[in-house]
Structures are given as structure tokens and as C-alpha cells.
Amino acid sequence: MKRTKSIPVSIKFKAALDLIKGEKTLVELSRESGVHPNTLLKWKQTLLEKGAELFEPPNKERIPEAHS
């Protein structure tokens, strides 16, 4: 069975941010980071979905957003 490698969060963040910047292609970033392009796309999606949480006050209770 193939074991997945553990990649530090800081590397995931940087790779996702670089992908969002668009200065390098998905393939270039995939080769540099040594992960599959789909993995980079997942990291990017996670960053876009949860990035705003970084700016929430630490003691703020989470209120679910209303969906239309």
C-alpha cells in the first residue's frame, strides 16, 4: 500500500497561494512541490474557502452563514 507523504502546512499554503497568483502554471508548481496537480487544486480550493477565517477574532463564536 502506498503511504502518503506528510507535507508541512506552510508548504501547502505557499503552493496554493502561488497557484492563485498565477505566476507559474499548475504543472510547474506541481513539479516544484512534488505533488499531483489535483492535490494543488484541492489546496487552492481550501485556501479560497477557508482563508477568510484567518481574519476572524480568536474568541468569536462561529455563526453559520445563511444560504439563499
PyMOL Python script that loads the backbone (N, CA, C, O; Angstrom):
from pymol import cmd

cmd.read_pdbstr("""\
ATOM      1  N   MET A   1       0.836  -1.178   0.000  1.00  0.00           N
ATOM      2  CA  MET A   1       0.000   0.000   0.000  1.00  0.00           C
ATOM      3  C   MET A   1       0.881   1.241   0.000  1.00  0.00           C
ATOM      4  O   MET A   1       1.864   1.313   0.737  1.00  0.00           O
ATOM      5  N   LYS A   2       0.524   2.217  -0.830  1.00  0.00           N
ATOM      6  CA  LYS A   2       1.304   3.445  -0.936  1.00  0.00           C
ATOM      7  C   LYS A   2       0.987   4.368   0.229  1.00  0.00           C
ATOM      8  O   LYS A   2      -0.181   4.614   0.531  1.00  0.00           O
ATOM      9  N   ARG A   3       2.004   4.868   0.870  1.00  0.00           N
ATOM     10  CA  ARG A   3       1.837   5.763   2.003  1.00  0.00           C
ATOM     11  C   ARG A   3       1.920   7.212   1.513  1.00  0.00           C
ATOM     12  O   ARG A   3       2.817   7.570   0.750  1.00  0.00           O
ATOM     13  N   THR A   4       0.977   8.029   1.962  1.00  0.00           N
ATOM     14  CA  THR A   4       1.011   9.432   1.569  1.00  0.00           C
ATOM     15  C   THR A   4       2.069  10.164   2.380  1.00  0.00           C
ATOM     16  O   THR A   4       2.281   9.878   3.558  1.00  0.00           O
ATOM     17  N   LYS A   5       2.722  11.103   1.732  1.00  0.00           N
ATOM     18  CA  LYS A   5       3.759  11.847   2.442  1.00  0.00           C
ATOM     19  C   LYS A   5       3.141  13.025   3.186  1.00  0.00           C
ATOM     20  O   LYS A   5       2.165  13.628   2.739  1.00  0.00           O
ATOM     21  N   SER A   6       3.726  13.326   4.310  1.00  0.00           N
ATOM     22  CA  SER A   6       3.258  14.428   5.125  1.00  0.00           C
ATOM     23  C   SER A   6       3.947  15.708   4.673  1.00  0.00           C
ATOM     24  O   SER A   6       5.173  15.813   4.701  1.00  0.00           O
ATOM     25  N   ILE A   7       3.145  16.674   4.259  1.00  0.00           N
ATOM     26  CA  ILE A   7       3.683  17.930   3.760  1.00  0.00           C
ATOM     27  C   ILE A   7       3.333  19.029   4.756  1.00  0.00           C
ATOM     28  O   ILE A   7       2.172  19.162   5.143  1.00  0.00           O
ATOM     29  N   PRO A   8       4.311  19.810   5.173  1.00  0.00           N
ATOM     30  CA  PRO A   8       4.036  20.877   6.140  1.00  0.00           C
ATOM     31  C   PRO A   8       2.986  21.862   5.632  1.00  0.00           C
ATOM     32  O   PRO A   8       2.914  22.158   4.439  1.00  0.00           O
ATOM     33  N   VAL A   9       2.189  22.353   6.551  1.00  0.00           N
ATOM     34  CA  VAL A   9       1.116  23.292   6.213  1.00  0.00           C
ATOM     35  C   VAL A   9       1.670  24.532   5.527  1.00  0.00           C
ATOM     36  O   VAL A   9       1.037  25.068   4.618  1.00  0.00           O
ATOM     37  N   SER A  10       2.836  24.992   5.946  1.00  0.00           N
ATOM     38  CA  SER A  10       3.418  26.193   5.345  1.00  0.00           C
ATOM     39  C   SER A  10       3.710  25.985   3.855  1.00  0.00           C
ATOM     40  O   SER A  10       3.561  26.907   3.052  1.00  0.00           O
ATOM     41  N   ILE A  11       4.121  24.784   3.498  1.00  0.00           N
ATOM     42  CA  ILE A  11       4.390  24.467   2.083  1.00  0.00           C
ATOM     43  C   ILE A  11       3.076  24.426   1.304  1.00  0.00           C
ATOM     44  O   ILE A  11       3.001  24.932   0.184  1.00  0.00           O
ATOM     45  N   LYS A  12       2.047  23.829   1.892  1.00  0.00           N
ATOM     46  CA  LYS A  12       0.739  23.768   1.233  1.00  0.00           C
ATOM     47  C   LYS A  12       0.209  25.178   0.983  1.00  0.00           C
ATOM     48  O   LYS A  12      -0.280  25.491  -0.102  1.00  0.00           O
ATOM     49  N   PHE A  13       0.317  26.020   2.010  1.00  0.00           N
ATOM     50  CA  PHE A  13      -0.169  27.394   1.894  1.00  0.00           C
ATOM     51  C   PHE A  13       0.563  28.142   0.795  1.00  0.00           C
ATOM     52  O   PHE A  13      -0.064  28.798  -0.038  1.00  0.00           O
ATOM     53  N   LYS A  14       1.881  28.048   0.787  1.00  0.00           N
ATOM     54  CA  LYS A  14       2.678  28.753  -0.215  1.00  0.00           C
ATOM     55  C   LYS A  14       2.347  28.268  -1.626  1.00  0.00           C
ATOM     56  O   LYS A  14       2.210  29.077  -2.544  1.00  0.00           O
ATOM     57  N   ALA A  15       2.220  26.961  -1.802  1.00  0.00           N
ATOM     58  CA  ALA A  15       1.914  26.407  -3.120  1.00  0.00           C
ATOM     59  C   ALA A  15       0.535  26.870  -3.596  1.00  0.00           C
ATOM     60  O   ALA A  15       0.370  27.237  -4.759  1.00  0.00           O
ATOM     61  N   ALA A  16      -0.455  26.853  -2.696  1.00  0.00           N
ATOM     62  CA  ALA A  16      -1.802  27.294  -3.055  1.00  0.00           C
ATOM     63  C   ALA A  16      -1.810  28.781  -3.390  1.00  0.00           C
ATOM     64  O   ALA A  16      -2.464  29.206  -4.343  1.00  0.00           O
ATOM     65  N   LEU A  17      -1.088  29.559  -2.613  1.00  0.00           N
ATOM     66  CA  LEU A  17      -1.007  30.998  -2.858  1.00  0.00           C
ATOM     67  C   LEU A  17      -0.313  31.275  -4.200  1.00  0.00           C
ATOM     68  O   LEU A  17      -0.761  32.131  -4.963  1.00  0.00           O
ATOM     69  N   ASP A  18       0.764  30.561  -4.484  1.00  0.00           N
ATOM     70  CA  ASP A  18       1.453  30.721  -5.764  1.00  0.00           C
ATOM     71  C   ASP A  18       0.535  30.361  -6.926  1.00  0.00           C
ATOM     72  O   ASP A  18       0.581  30.995  -7.980  1.00  0.00           O
ATOM     73  N   LEU A  19      -0.294  29.347  -6.732  1.00  0.00           N
ATOM     74  CA  LEU A  19      -1.230  28.954  -7.779  1.00  0.00           C
ATOM     75  C   LEU A  19      -2.266  30.057  -8.013  1.00  0.00           C
ATOM     76  O   LEU A  19      -2.630  30.341  -9.155  1.00  0.00           O
ATOM     77  N   ILE A  20      -2.733  30.666  -6.942  1.00  0.00           N
ATOM     78  CA  ILE A  20      -3.703  31.755  -7.059  1.00  0.00           C
ATOM     79  C   ILE A  20      -3.081  32.959  -7.759  1.00  0.00           C
ATOM     80  O   ILE A  20      -3.733  33.613  -8.573  1.00  0.00           O
ATOM     81  N   LYS A  21      -1.822  33.252  -7.442  1.00  0.00           N
ATOM     82  CA  LYS A  21      -1.129  34.388  -8.067  1.00  0.00           C
ATOM     83  C   LYS A  21      -1.053  34.234  -9.574  1.00  0.00           C
ATOM     84  O   LYS A  21      -1.136  35.224 -10.302  1.00  0.00           O
ATOM     85  N   GLY A  22      -0.894  33.002 -10.055  1.00  0.00           N
ATOM     86  CA  GLY A  22      -0.867  32.740 -11.485  1.00  0.00           C
ATOM     87  C   GLY A  22       0.451  33.039 -12.164  1.00  0.00           C
ATOM     88  O   GLY A  22       0.513  33.115 -13.391  1.00  0.00           O
ATOM     89  N   GLU A  23       1.513  33.210 -11.378  1.00  0.00           N
ATOM     90  CA  GLU A  23       2.820  33.498 -11.971  1.00  0.00           C
ATOM     91  C   GLU A  23       3.469  32.253 -12.571  1.00  0.00           C
ATOM     92  O   GLU A  23       4.325  32.351 -13.449  1.00  0.00           O
ATOM     93  N   LYS A  24       3.056  31.088 -12.090  1.00  0.00           N
ATOM     94  CA  LYS A  24       3.555  29.824 -12.615  1.00  0.00           C
ATOM     95  C   LYS A  24       2.354  28.948 -12.949  1.00  0.00           C
ATOM     96  O   LYS A  24       1.267  29.127 -12.400  1.00  0.00           O
ATOM     97  N   THR A  25       2.565  28.007 -13.851  1.00  0.00           N
ATOM     98  CA  THR A  25       1.477  27.117 -14.234  1.00  0.00           C
ATOM     99  C   THR A  25       1.274  26.041 -13.179  1.00  0.00           C
ATOM    100  O   THR A  25       2.125  25.814 -12.319  1.00  0.00           O
ATOM    101  N   LEU A  26       0.138  25.396 -13.267  1.00  0.00           N
ATOM    102  CA  LEU A  26      -0.187  24.293 -12.365  1.00  0.00           C
ATOM    103  C   LEU A  26       0.869  23.197 -12.464  1.00  0.00           C
ATOM    104  O   LEU A  26       1.285  22.638 -11.449  1.00  0.00           O
ATOM    105  N   VAL A  27       1.298  22.894 -13.668  1.00  0.00           N
ATOM    106  CA  VAL A  27       2.300  21.841 -13.879  1.00  0.00           C
ATOM    107  C   VAL A  27       3.645  22.236 -13.269  1.00  0.00           C
ATOM    108  O   VAL A  27       4.311  21.408 -12.646  1.00  0.00           O
ATOM    109  N   GLU A  28       4.043  23.484 -13.443  1.00  0.00           N
ATOM    110  CA  GLU A  28       5.307  23.946 -12.860  1.00  0.00           C
ATOM    111  C   GLU A  28       5.283  23.821 -11.340  1.00  0.00           C
ATOM    112  O   GLU A  28       6.227  23.312 -10.736  1.00  0.00           O
ATOM    113  N   LEU A  29       4.200  24.287 -10.730  1.00  0.00           N
ATOM    114  CA  LEU A  29       4.092  24.217  -9.278  1.00  0.00           C
ATOM    115  C   LEU A  29       4.010  22.777  -8.789  1.00  0.00           C
ATOM    116  O   LEU A  29       4.532  22.444  -7.726  1.00  0.00           O
ATOM    117  N   SER A  30       3.355  21.931  -9.566  1.00  0.00           N
ATOM    118  CA  SER A  30       3.257  20.521  -9.216  1.00  0.00           C
ATOM    119  C   SER A  30       4.640  19.874  -9.198  1.00  0.00           C
ATOM    120  O   SER A  30       4.966  19.116  -8.285  1.00  0.00           O
ATOM    121  N   ARG A  31       5.427  20.171 -10.188  1.00  0.00           N
ATOM    122  CA  ARG A  31       6.790  19.617 -10.249  1.00  0.00           C
ATOM    123  C   ARG A  31       7.659  20.151  -9.121  1.00  0.00           C
ATOM    124  O   ARG A  31       8.425  19.398  -8.518  1.00  0.00           O
ATOM    125  N   GLU A  32       7.548  21.438  -8.831  1.00  0.00           N
ATOM    126  CA  GLU A  32       8.354  22.053  -7.776  1.00  0.00           C
ATOM    127  C   GLU A  32       8.016  21.488  -6.396  1.00  0.00           C
ATOM    128  O   GLU A  32       8.903  21.242  -5.578  1.00  0.00           O
ATOM    129  N   SER A  33       6.727  21.288  -6.153  1.00  0.00           N
ATOM    130  CA  SER A  33       6.311  20.823  -4.834  1.00  0.00           C
ATOM    131  C   SER A  33       6.286  19.309  -4.725  1.00  0.00           C
ATOM    132  O   SER A  33       6.209  18.772  -3.620  1.00  0.00           O
ATOM    133  N   GLY A  34       6.350  18.610  -5.854  1.00  0.00           N
ATOM    134  CA  GLY A  34       6.380  17.149  -5.841  1.00  0.00           C
ATOM    135  C   GLY A  34       5.038  16.508  -5.530  1.00  0.00           C
ATOM    136  O   GLY A  34       4.987  15.386  -5.026  1.00  0.00           O
ATOM    137  N   VAL A  35       3.953  17.212  -5.828  1.00  0.00           N
ATOM    138  CA  VAL A  35       2.620  16.650  -5.606  1.00  0.00           C
ATOM    139  C   VAL A  35       1.815  16.694  -6.901  1.00  0.00           C
ATOM    140  O   VAL A  35       2.130  17.445  -7.825  1.00  0.00           O
ATOM    141  N   HIS A  36       0.782  15.882  -6.945  1.00  0.00           N
ATOM    142  CA  HIS A  36      -0.072  15.803  -8.123  1.00  0.00           C
ATOM    143  C   HIS A  36      -0.812  17.131  -8.319  1.00  0.00           C
ATOM    144  O   HIS A  36      -1.174  17.777  -7.336  1.00  0.00           O
ATOM    145  N   PRO A  37      -1.042  17.545  -9.555  1.00  0.00           N
ATOM    146  CA  PRO A  37      -1.764  18.789  -9.820  1.00  0.00           C
ATOM    147  C   PRO A  37      -3.138  18.852  -9.130  1.00  0.00           C
ATOM    148  O   PRO A  37      -3.553  19.914  -8.666  1.00  0.00           O
ATOM    149  N   ASN A  38      -3.837  17.715  -9.067  1.00  0.00           N
ATOM    150  CA  ASN A  38      -5.145  17.718  -8.404  1.00  0.00           C
ATOM    151  C   ASN A  38      -5.020  18.058  -6.921  1.00  0.00           C
ATOM    152  O   ASN A  38      -5.912  18.681  -6.346  1.00  0.00           O
ATOM    153  N   THR A  39      -3.916  17.650  -6.309  1.00  0.00           N
ATOM    154  CA  THR A  39      -3.683  17.974  -4.909  1.00  0.00           C
ATOM    155  C   THR A  39      -3.523  19.481  -4.748  1.00  0.00           C
ATOM    156  O   THR A  39      -4.066  20.073  -3.815  1.00  0.00           O
ATOM    157  N   LEU A  40      -2.780  20.095  -5.657  1.00  0.00           N
ATOM    158  CA  LEU A  40      -2.620  21.552  -5.621  1.00  0.00           C
ATOM    159  C   LEU A  40      -3.960  22.260  -5.792  1.00  0.00           C
ATOM    160  O   LEU A  40      -4.222  23.267  -5.134  1.00  0.00           O
ATOM    161  N   LEU A  41      -4.794  21.744  -6.660  1.00  0.00           N
ATOM    162  CA  LEU A  41      -6.110  22.345  -6.872  1.00  0.00           C
ATOM    163  C   LEU A  41      -6.970  22.235  -5.609  1.00  0.00           C
ATOM    164  O   LEU A  41      -7.729  23.151  -5.292  1.00  0.00           O
ATOM    165  N   LYS A  42      -6.852  21.127  -4.897  1.00  0.00           N
ATOM    166  CA  LYS A  42      -7.583  20.971  -3.628  1.00  0.00           C
ATOM    167  C   LYS A  42      -7.082  21.974  -2.597  1.00  0.00           C
ATOM    168  O   LYS A  42      -7.883  22.582  -1.887  1.00  0.00           O
ATOM    169  N   TRP A  43      -5.764  22.156  -2.506  1.00  0.00           N
ATOM    170  CA  TRP A  43      -5.187  23.122  -1.563  1.00  0.00           C
ATOM    171  C   TRP A  43      -5.666  24.531  -1.893  1.00  0.00           C
ATOM    172  O   TRP A  43      -6.002  25.307  -0.998  1.00  0.00           O
ATOM    173  N   LYS A  44      -5.695  24.854  -3.187  1.00  0.00           N
ATOM    174  CA  LYS A  44      -6.152  26.175  -3.619  1.00  0.00           C
ATOM    175  C   LYS A  44      -7.613  26.385  -3.215  1.00  0.00           C
ATOM    176  O   LYS A  44      -7.969  27.443  -2.697  1.00  0.00           O
ATOM    177  N   GLN A  45      -8.452  25.386  -3.450  1.00  0.00           N
ATOM    178  CA  GLN A  45      -9.865  25.483  -3.113  1.00  0.00           C
ATOM    179  C   GLN A  45     -10.055  25.654  -1.614  1.00  0.00           C
ATOM    180  O   GLN A  45     -10.891  26.446  -1.178  1.00  0.00           O
ATOM    181  N   THR A  46      -9.286  24.920  -0.826  1.00  0.00           N
ATOM    182  CA  THR A  46      -9.355  25.044   0.630  1.00  0.00           C
ATOM    183  C   THR A  46      -8.970  26.447   1.067  1.00  0.00           C
ATOM    184  O   THR A  46      -9.625  27.034   1.928  1.00  0.00           O
ATOM    185  N   LEU A  47      -7.917  26.984   0.482  1.00  0.00           N
ATOM    186  CA  LEU A  47      -7.472  28.336   0.828  1.00  0.00           C
ATOM    187  C   LEU A  47      -8.545  29.365   0.484  1.00  0.00           C
ATOM    188  O   LEU A  47      -8.806  30.277   1.269  1.00  0.00           O
ATOM    189  N   LEU A  48      -9.157  29.223  -0.666  1.00  0.00           N
ATOM    190  CA  LEU A  48     -10.194  30.168  -1.073  1.00  0.00           C
ATOM    191  C   LEU A  48     -11.433  30.063  -0.186  1.00  0.00           C
ATOM    192  O   LEU A  48     -12.065  31.074   0.119  1.00  0.00           O
ATOM    193  N   GLU A  49     -11.779  28.850   0.227  1.00  0.00           N
ATOM    194  CA  GLU A  49     -12.968  28.644   1.054  1.00  0.00           C
ATOM    195  C   GLU A  49     -12.757  29.051   2.505  1.00  0.00           C
ATOM    196  O   GLU A  49     -13.664  29.599   3.133  1.00  0.00           O
ATOM    197  N   LYS A  50     -11.572  28.790   3.042  1.00  0.00           N
ATOM    198  CA  LYS A  50     -11.349  28.984   4.474  1.00  0.00           C
ATOM    199  C   LYS A  50     -10.392  30.120   4.804  1.00  0.00           C
ATOM    200  O   LYS A  50     -10.133  30.384   5.979  1.00  0.00           O
ATOM    201  N   GLY A  51      -9.870  30.784   3.807  1.00  0.00           N
ATOM    202  CA  GLY A  51      -8.902  31.849   4.039  1.00  0.00           C
ATOM    203  C   GLY A  51      -9.439  32.998   4.869  1.00  0.00           C
ATOM    204  O   GLY A  51      -8.698  33.592   5.651  1.00  0.00           O
ATOM    205  N   ALA A  52     -10.714  33.320   4.712  1.00  0.00           N
ATOM    206  CA  ALA A  52     -11.309  34.429   5.466  1.00  0.00           C
ATOM    207  C   ALA A  52     -11.304  34.158   6.967  1.00  0.00           C
ATOM    208  O   ALA A  52     -11.289  35.096   7.764  1.00  0.00           O
ATOM    209  N   GLU A  53     -11.316  32.885   7.359  1.00  0.00           N
ATOM    210  CA  GLU A  53     -11.300  32.522   8.779  1.00  0.00           C
ATOM    211  C   GLU A  53     -10.029  33.008   9.480  1.00  0.00           C
ATOM    212  O   GLU A  53     -10.018  33.183  10.698  1.00  0.00           O
ATOM    213  N   LEU A  54      -8.980  33.222   8.723  1.00  0.00           N
ATOM    214  CA  LEU A  54      -7.729  33.700   9.305  1.00  0.00           C
ATOM    215  C   LEU A  54      -7.880  35.074   9.938  1.00  0.00           C
ATOM    216  O   LEU A  54      -7.117  35.427  10.837  1.00  0.00           O
ATOM    217  N   PHE A  55      -8.850  35.852   9.484  1.00  0.00           N
ATOM    218  CA  PHE A  55      -9.023  37.216   9.952  1.00  0.00           C
ATOM    219  C   PHE A  55     -10.125  37.361  10.996  1.00  0.00           C
ATOM    220  O   PHE A  55     -10.424  38.473  11.432  1.00  0.00           O
ATOM    221  N   GLU A  56     -10.729  36.244  11.400  1.00  0.00           N
ATOM    222  CA  GLU A  56     -11.751  36.292  12.440  1.00  0.00           C
ATOM    223  C   GLU A  56     -11.097  36.451  13.806  1.00  0.00           C
ATOM    224  O   GLU A  56     -10.018  35.909  14.048  1.00  0.00           O
ATOM    225  N   PRO A  57     -11.748  37.196  14.702  1.00  0.00           N
ATOM    226  CA  PRO A  57     -11.216  37.299  16.069  1.00  0.00           C
ATOM    227  C   PRO A  57     -11.149  35.908  16.699  1.00  0.00           C
ATOM    228  O   PRO A  57     -12.031  35.086  16.452  1.00  0.00           O
ATOM    229  N   PRO A  58     -10.131  35.629  17.501  1.00  0.00           N
ATOM    230  CA  PRO A  58      -9.945  34.276  18.037  1.00  0.00           C
ATOM    231  C   PRO A  58     -11.072  33.787  18.936  1.00  0.00           C
ATOM    232  O   PRO A  58     -11.309  32.580  18.992  1.00  0.00           O
ATOM    233  N   ASN A  59     -11.774  34.663  19.640  1.00  0.00           N
ATOM    234  CA  ASN A  59     -12.814  34.236  20.569  1.00  0.00           C
ATOM    235  C   ASN A  59     -14.223  34.386  20.010  1.00  0.00           C
ATOM    236  O   ASN A  59     -15.202  34.162  20.722  1.00  0.00           O
ATOM    237  N   LYS A  60     -14.329  34.755  18.765  1.00  0.00           N
ATOM    238  CA  LYS A  60     -15.636  34.964  18.148  1.00  0.00           C
ATOM    239  C   LYS A  60     -16.335  33.619  17.953  1.00  0.00           C
ATOM    240  O   LYS A  60     -15.746  32.676  17.426  1.00  0.00           O
ATOM    241  N   GLU A  61     -17.595  33.541  18.384  1.00  0.00           N
ATOM    242  CA  GLU A  61     -18.361  32.327  18.151  1.00  0.00           C
ATOM    243  C   GLU A  61     -18.740  32.291  16.680  1.00  0.00           C
ATOM    244  O   GLU A  61     -19.091  33.308  16.084  1.00  0.00           O
ATOM    245  N   ARG A  62     -18.661  31.112  16.119  1.00  0.00           N
ATOM    246  CA  ARG A  62     -18.953  30.957  14.700  1.00  0.00           C
ATOM    247  C   ARG A  62     -20.451  30.961  14.480  1.00  0.00           C
ATOM    248  O   ARG A  62     -21.192  30.220  15.126  1.00  0.00           O
ATOM    249  N   ILE A  63     -20.893  31.815  13.548  1.00  0.00           N
ATOM    250  CA  ILE A  63     -22.293  31.896  13.177  1.00  0.00           C
ATOM    251  C   ILE A  63     -22.400  31.394  11.740  1.00  0.00           C
ATOM    252  O   ILE A  63     -21.781  31.956  10.837  1.00  0.00           O
ATOM    253  N   PRO A  64     -23.187  30.335  11.528  1.00  0.00           N
ATOM    254  CA  PRO A  64     -23.289  29.812  10.147  1.00  0.00           C
ATOM    255  C   PRO A  64     -23.860  30.854   9.213  1.00  0.00           C
ATOM    256  O   PRO A  64     -24.772  31.600   9.570  1.00  0.00           O
ATOM    257  N   GLU A  65     -23.309  30.894   8.006  1.00  0.00           N
ATOM    258  CA  GLU A  65     -23.808  31.835   7.006  1.00  0.00           C
ATOM    259  C   GLU A  65     -25.106  31.315   6.434  1.00  0.00           C
ATOM    260  O   GLU A  65     -25.265  30.114   6.216  1.00  0.00           O
ATOM    261  N   ALA A  66     -26.042  32.232   6.191  1.00  0.00           N
ATOM    262  CA  ALA A  66     -27.316  31.868   5.585  1.00  0.00           C
ATOM    263  C   ALA A  66     -27.119  31.680   4.091  1.00  0.00           C
ATOM    264  O   ALA A  66     -26.505  32.515   3.428  1.00  0.00           O
ATOM    265  N   HIS A  67     -27.632  30.602   3.574  1.00  0.00           N
ATOM    266  CA  HIS A  67     -27.553  30.352   2.135  1.00  0.00           C
ATOM    267  C   HIS A  67     -28.915  30.581   1.519  1.00  0.00           C
ATOM    268  O   HIS A  67     -29.933  30.146   2.056  1.00  0.00           O
ATOM    269  N   SER A  68     -28.927  31.274   0.381  1.00  0.00           N
ATOM    270  CA  SER A  68     -30.183  31.592  -0.287  1.00  0.00           C
ATOM    271  C   SER A  68     -30.696  30.407  -1.051  1.00  0.00           C
ATOM    272  O   SER A  68     -31.750  30.488  -1.682  1.00  0.00           O
TER     273      SER A  68
END
""", "prot")
cmd.dss("prot")
cmd.show_as("cartoon", "prot")
cmd.util.cbc("prot")
cmd.orient("prot")
